């Protein structure tokens, strides 16, 4: 009988309860979110019960998750006290950050304003890796941001470039990418060179127009203050006093990467972004990004920042999709299994 009771006791999950009090009713409402949306995100993600008791929250569930939720809520409330508007996406980012590092301070990340966009939206880092990336861009002249799509590599680099241009720290921004993508080559596309190049540069224009209103961006492009061009146009040039961004760098050849890196002139900064798992080069062609990572690691003045699926700043399902594909790629194929048998 005693053994049965011990077995039953071990099957009962320990439940933790914590009550958090908040003194400012207005900030407390903002913490809850519209229709308690922020609380619902925490409940669903961390599998907790959270009850609103006046200006207090009662959190019940697994003790570790209760402590995590309490820390998240306290830190989000601290952001609200600093005047930072907390959105549902910020709750999701906070869960990711503090789940990975309980010592992280959200204020150090979310309050690091990079730029205020044309739509009056404040652009800030949303993960520890994004914060490290921004700090690296501020400190180093050549920075590589490597990781999956949706982690903010290009967008944050663009925000930094526009912010620095507005401070007159650089005289121009140059945005470039190799004209190879998704298995297509320019020769197979209809139209003249401008029409062919445009689809490949469209993501850079989209990010630019999110920072600067359309008319202002158009004038800056016309004056040459902002240049958007395929990588081939960089050959033979020396880029002085410029903030240069090379996007989709995994699709450069080693020769193209070397050519690009040696274009950098006095007073310039280069940010190179890419995803080493999404190479669209012909079979057998080496990626310039992979080669640069191998050759330049440890070179003083060059910084590499790596992103993972945890840093994806798009729809929450994008993170799950990336993880699922990575798991599948790591599984042996049916052909591999047959060859081994």
C-alpha positions as CSV (number, residue, x, y, z in Angstrom):
1,X,0.0,0.0,0.0
2,X,2.9,2.4,0.9
3,X,4.6,1.6,-2.5
4,X,1.3,2.4,-4.3
5,X,1.0,5.8,-2.5
6,X,4.6,6.6,-3.3
7,X,4.0,5.8,-7.0
8,X,0.9,7.9,-7.0
9,X,2.7,10.8,-5.4
10,X,5.5,10.7,-7.9
11,X,2.9,10.9,-10.7
12,X,1.4,14.1,-9.4
13,X,3.0,17.1,-11.1
14,X,4.2,19.7,-8.7
15,X,2.2,22.9,-9.1
16,X,3.6,26.4,-8.4
17,X,1.7,29.5,-7.8
18,X,2.9,33.1,-7.8
19,X,1.0,36.4,-7.4
20,X,2.4,39.6,-9.0
21,X,1.1,43.0,-8.0
22,X,1.3,46.1,-10.3
23,X,0.8,49.6,-9.0
24,X,-0.1,51.5,-12.2
25,X,-3.6,50.6,-13.5
26,X,-2.9,52.1,-17.0
27,X,0.4,50.3,-17.4
28,X,-1.2,47.1,-16.1
29,X,-3.9,47.3,-18.8
30,X,-1.1,47.7,-21.4
31,X,0.7,44.7,-19.9
32,X,-2.4,42.5,-20.3
33,X,-2.8,43.6,-24.0
34,X,-6.0,44.1,-25.9
35,X,-8.6,41.5,-24.8
36,X,-5.8,40.1,-22.5
37,X,-3.9,39.0,-25.7
38,X,-0.5,39.1,-24.0
39,X,-1.7,36.9,-21.1
40,X,-3.2,34.4,-23.6
41,X,0.1,34.1,-25.4
42,X,1.9,33.4,-22.1
43,X,-0.7,30.8,-21.1
44,X,-0.6,29.0,-24.4
45,X,3.1,29.0,-24.9
46,X,4.1,28.2,-21.3
47,X,1.1,26.0,-20.6
48,X,0.0,28.0,-17.5
49,X,-3.1,29.3,-15.9
50,X,-3.0,33.1,-15.4
51,X,-5.8,34.8,-13.6
52,X,-6.4,38.6,-13.4
53,X,-7.2,39.7,-9.8
54,X,-7.8,43.4,-9.8
55,X,-4.3,44.9,-10.5
56,X,-2.6,41.6,-9.8
57,X,-1.9,38.4,-11.7
58,X,-2.1,34.9,-10.2
59,X,0.1,32.5,-12.2
60,X,-0.3,28.7,-11.7
61,X,1.5,25.8,-13.3
62,X,4.9,24.1,-13.6
63,X,7.1,25.9,-11.0
64,X,9.9,26.6,-13.6
65,X,7.4,28.0,-16.1
66,X,5.7,30.0,-13.4
67,X,9.0,31.6,-12.5
68,X,9.8,32.3,-16.2
69,X,6.4,33.9,-16.8
70,X,6.8,36.0,-13.7
71,X,10.2,37.2,-14.9
72,X,8.8,38.0,-18.4
73,X,5.9,40.0,-16.9
74,X,8.1,41.9,-14.5
75,X,10.5,42.9,-17.3
76,X,7.7,43.8,-19.8
77,X,6.2,46.0,-17.1
78,X,9.6,47.6,-16.6
79,X,9.6,48.4,-20.4
80,X,6.2,50.0,-20.1
81,X,7.5,52.1,-17.3
82,X,10.2,53.3,-19.6
83,X,7.7,54.4,-22.2
84,X,8.2,51.4,-24.5
85,X,5.0,50.2,-26.2
86,X,4.7,46.5,-25.7
87,X,3.0,44.5,-28.6
88,X,2.0,40.9,-28.8
89,X,5.1,40.2,-30.9
90,X,7.3,41.6,-28.0
91,X,5.7,39.0,-25.6
92,X,6.7,36.3,-28.1
93,X,10.3,37.7,-28.4
94,X,10.5,38.0,-24.6
95,X,9.5,34.3,-24.1
96,X,12.2,33.2,-26.6
97,X,14.9,35.4,-25.1
98,X,14.3,34.6,-21.4
99,X,13.7,30.9,-22.1
100,X,17.2,30.8,-23.7
101,X,18.9,33.0,-21.1
102,X,17.2,33.8,-17.8
103,X,19.9,36.4,-17.0
104,X,19.0,38.5,-20.1
105,X,17.7,42.0,-19.6
106,X,14.9,43.0,-22.1
107,X,15.6,46.7,-21.5
108,X,19.2,46.3,-22.8
109,X,17.8,44.8,-26.0
110,X,14.4,46.4,-26.7
111,X,15.4,49.9,-25.7
112,X,18.4,50.0,-28.1
113,X,16.8,52.2,-30.7
114,X,18.4,51.9,-34.1
115,X,16.1,54.1,-36.2
116,X,12.5,55.4,-36.3
117,X,11.0,54.4,-39.6
118,X,9.0,56.5,-42.1
119,X,5.9,55.0,-40.5
120,X,7.0,56.3,-37.0
121,X,7.9,52.7,-35.9
122,X,10.9,52.3,-33.7
123,X,13.3,49.7,-35.0
124,X,15.1,47.9,-32.2
125,X,16.7,44.4,-31.8
126,X,14.3,41.6,-30.8
127,X,16.7,38.9,-29.8
128,X,20.1,38.4,-28.1
129,X,21.7,37.6,-31.5
130,X,20.2,40.7,-33.1
131,X,21.6,42.9,-30.3
132,X,25.0,41.3,-30.7
133,X,24.7,42.0,-34.5
134,X,23.9,45.7,-34.0
135,X,26.7,46.1,-31.5
136,X,29.1,44.4,-34.0
137,X,28.0,46.7,-36.8
138,X,28.7,49.7,-34.5
139,X,32.1,48.5,-33.6
140,X,33.6,46.7,-36.6
141,X,34.2,47.8,-40.2
142,X,33.3,44.4,-41.7
143,X,30.5,42.3,-40.2
144,X,29.0,39.0,-41.4
145,X,25.5,38.1,-40.4
146,X,24.8,34.4,-41.1
147,X,21.6,32.6,-40.5
148,X,18.1,31.6,-41.8
149,X,15.7,33.9,-43.6
150,X,13.5,36.1,-41.3
151,X,16.1,36.7,-38.6
152,X,16.4,40.4,-39.5
153,X,20.0,40.3,-40.9
154,X,19.3,42.5,-44.0
155,X,16.6,44.7,-42.4
156,X,18.7,45.6,-39.3
157,X,21.7,46.3,-41.5
158,X,19.5,48.6,-43.6
159,X,18.2,50.4,-40.6
160,X,21.8,50.9,-39.3
161,X,22.9,52.2,-42.7
162,X,20.0,54.7,-43.0
163,X,20.6,55.9,-39.4
164,X,24.3,56.4,-40.0
165,X,23.6,58.2,-43.3
166,X,21.2,60.6,-41.5
167,X,23.9,61.4,-39.0
168,X,26.2,62.2,-41.9
169,X,28.7,59.5,-40.8
170,X,28.7,58.2,-44.4
171,X,28.0,59.9,-47.7
172,X,26.1,57.1,-49.4
173,X,24.6,53.7,-48.9
174,X,25.3,50.9,-51.4
175,X,23.0,47.9,-51.5
176,X,24.0,44.9,-53.6
177,X,23.3,41.2,-54.1
178,X,24.4,38.6,-56.6
179,X,22.0,38.0,-59.5
180,X,21.4,34.3,-58.8
181,X,18.4,33.1,-56.9
182,X,16.0,30.2,-56.7
183,X,17.8,28.4,-59.5
184,X,17.1,31.2,-62.0
185,X,19.7,33.1,-64.1
186,X,19.3,36.5,-65.6
187,X,19.7,35.2,-69.1
188,X,16.5,33.2,-68.8
189,X,14.4,36.2,-67.8
190,X,12.6,38.4,-70.3
191,X,13.4,42.1,-70.7
192,X,16.4,44.4,-70.8
193,X,19.1,44.5,-68.0
194,X,17.2,47.0,-65.8
195,X,14.0,44.8,-66.0
196,X,16.0,41.6,-65.3
197,X,17.9,43.0,-62.4
198,X,14.9,44.6,-60.6
199,X,13.3,41.4,-59.2
200,X,16.5,40.4,-57.5
201,X,16.9,43.8,-55.9
202,X,13.2,44.2,-54.9
203,X,13.7,42.9,-51.3
204,X,16.3,45.6,-50.8
205,X,14.0,48.3,-52.1
206,X,11.2,47.0,-49.9
207,X,13.4,47.3,-46.8
208,X,14.5,50.7,-47.9
209,X,11.0,52.0,-48.3
210,X,10.1,50.8,-44.8
211,X,12.8,53.1,-43.4
212,X,12.4,56.2,-45.7
213,X,9.2,57.4,-47.4
214,X,8.9,56.6,-51.1
215,X,9.5,60.1,-52.5
216,X,12.5,60.7,-50.3
217,X,13.9,57.3,-51.1
218,X,13.4,57.9,-54.9
219,X,15.3,61.3,-54.7
220,X,18.1,59.7,-52.7
221,X,18.5,57.0,-55.4
222,X,18.3,59.6,-58.2
223,X,21.1,61.6,-56.5
224,X,23.2,58.5,-55.9
225,X,23.0,58.9,-52.1
226,X,21.6,55.4,-52.1
227,X,22.7,53.0,-54.8
228,X,21.0,49.6,-55.4
229,X,22.9,47.5,-57.9
230,X,23.8,43.9,-58.7
231,X,27.2,42.7,-57.4
232,X,28.7,42.6,-60.8
233,X,28.5,46.4,-60.9
234,X,31.0,46.6,-58.0
235,X,33.9,45.3,-60.0
236,X,36.8,47.8,-60.5
237,X,35.4,50.3,-58.0
238,X,36.8,51.7,-54.7
239,X,34.0,52.4,-52.3
240,X,35.0,55.3,-50.0
241,X,32.9,56.8,-47.2
242,X,30.1,54.3,-47.9
243,X,27.9,51.9,-45.9
244,X,27.8,48.8,-48.1
245,X,25.4,45.9,-47.6
246,X,25.9,42.7,-49.6
247,X,22.7,40.6,-49.3
248,X,22.3,36.9,-50.2
249,X,26.0,36.4,-50.0
250,X,25.7,32.6,-50.0
251,X,25.2,33.0,-53.7
252,X,28.5,34.6,-54.4
253,X,31.4,32.6,-55.7
254,X,34.8,32.8,-53.8
255,X,36.1,35.2,-56.5
256,X,33.1,37.5,-56.3
257,X,33.3,37.6,-52.5
258,X,37.0,38.5,-52.6
259,X,36.3,41.1,-55.3
260,X,33.6,42.6,-53.1
261,X,35.6,42.7,-49.9
262,X,38.6,44.3,-51.6
263,X,36.4,47.2,-52.9
264,X,36.1,48.7,-49.4
265,X,37.8,52.1,-49.3
266,X,38.6,54.6,-46.6
267,X,35.9,55.5,-44.1
268,X,33.6,52.7,-45.2
269,X,31.7,49.8,-43.5
270,X,30.5,46.5,-45.1
271,X,27.8,44.2,-43.8
272,X,27.5,40.9,-45.5
273,X,24.4,38.8,-44.9
274,X,23.5,35.3,-46.0
275,X,22.2,31.8,-45.2
276,X,24.7,29.1,-45.8
277,X,21.9,26.5,-46.0
278,X,20.2,28.2,-49.0
279,X,22.8,28.2,-51.7
280,X,21.4,28.5,-55.3
281,X,24.8,28.3,-57.1
282,X,25.2,25.6,-59.8
283,X,26.2,22.1,-58.5
284,X,29.9,21.9,-57.7
285,X,30.3,25.7,-57.3
286,X,31.8,26.8,-53.9
287,X,29.9,29.5,-51.9
288,X,31.9,32.7,-51.4
289,X,30.2,33.0,-48.0
290,X,31.3,29.6,-46.8
291,X,34.9,30.2,-48.0
292,X,35.0,33.7,-46.4
293,X,33.8,32.2,-43.1
294,X,36.6,29.6,-43.2
295,X,39.4,32.0,-44.4
296,X,38.5,35.2,-42.4
297,X,37.5,33.7,-39.0
298,X,39.9,35.2,-36.5
299,X,41.0,38.2,-38.7
300,X,41.2,41.3,-36.5
301,X,38.5,43.9,-37.4
302,X,36.1,41.4,-38.9
303,X,33.2,40.0,-36.9
304,X,30.9,37.0,-37.6
305,X,27.4,36.9,-36.0
306,X,25.4,33.7,-36.3
307,X,21.6,33.6,-36.1
308,X,19.4,30.5,-35.6
309,X,15.7,29.7,-36.0
310,X,15.1,31.2,-32.5
311,X,15.9,34.6,-34.0
312,X,13.2,34.4,-36.7
313,X,11.2,37.7,-36.5
314,X,8.3,36.7,-38.8
315,X,5.1,34.7,-38.2
316,X,5.6,32.2,-35.3
317,X,5.0,29.3,-37.8
318,X,8.1,30.4,-39.8
319,X,10.3,29.3,-36.9
320,X,8.5,25.9,-36.8
321,X,8.9,25.5,-40.5
322,X,12.6,26.2,-40.5
323,X,13.1,23.7,-37.6
324,X,11.0,21.0,-39.4
325,X,13.1,21.4,-42.6
326,X,16.4,21.3,-40.7
327,X,15.3,18.1,-38.9
328,X,14.3,16.5,-42.2
329,X,17.6,17.5,-43.8
330,X,19.5,15.8,-40.9
331,X,17.6,12.6,-41.4
332,X,19.2,9.9,-43.7
333,X,17.4,9.7,-47.0
334,X,15.8,6.5,-48.2
335,X,18.6,6.1,-50.7
336,X,21.2,6.4,-47.9
337,X,19.4,3.7,-45.9
338,X,19.3,1.3,-48.9
339,X,23.0,1.9,-49.7
340,X,23.9,1.0,-46.1
341,X,21.7,-2.1,-45.9
